Amino acid sequence: MALSCLLRGSVSVCKVQPGLGIASRMSPISTFAYDKLTAVQKRNSSELLKKLSPPAQRVSLTDALRPFTTTSVKHSMGSDHGRMWSLEKYLSASMVVVAPLAVAFPNILFDLIFAIATTMHVHWGVEAVVVDYVRPIIFGKFIPKLSVMLVYVYSILLLFGLLNLTFRGKGIGNSVQHFWSI
């Protein structure tokens, strides 16, 4: 309903109903009062703006393009996020080669590479989802920290499970081949 009011260009006749949280049309009487009020406000604001505006000044290009921020910048963070992003992408691209090698040529070396690469890939992916969607502004301070801790526990258990399958079982490649033969 609010979108239709905006798209029709009738913003001046839309109001928000506080109890419902939606926009609806105003009655003609309230629309008339609203139009009068906005006309008075526009006239008063333009007069006030003329009185308060200083004379025109020349602004240098460097002052006009000076960077600004509305939040405090954390300069203490020493990590290079661009490099981490590149490493994640390289690992994802290498999984295209590592996964088929581990299945096509089952041996302990390819199983270990596959176990470590898969654990890193899954950890970074799940951690990114948790950090993006379990935010302190929504869930408070405790639940996001607990969620990230649970991601680390999950990643450790995944790595131990894959290493256990590699050293005590048939191996990851042989297990996948056995599963496909069923």
Secondary structure, 3 states (H helix, E strand, C coil): CHHHHHHCCCHHHEEEECCCCEEEECCHHHHHHHHHHHHHHHHHHHHHHHHHCCCCCCCCHHHHCCCCCCCCCCCCCCCCHHHHHHHHHHHHHHHHHHHHHHHHCCCHHHHHHHHHHHHHHHHHHHHHHHHHHCCHHHHCCHHHHHHHHHHHHHHHHHHHHHHHHHHHCCCHHHHHHHHHHC
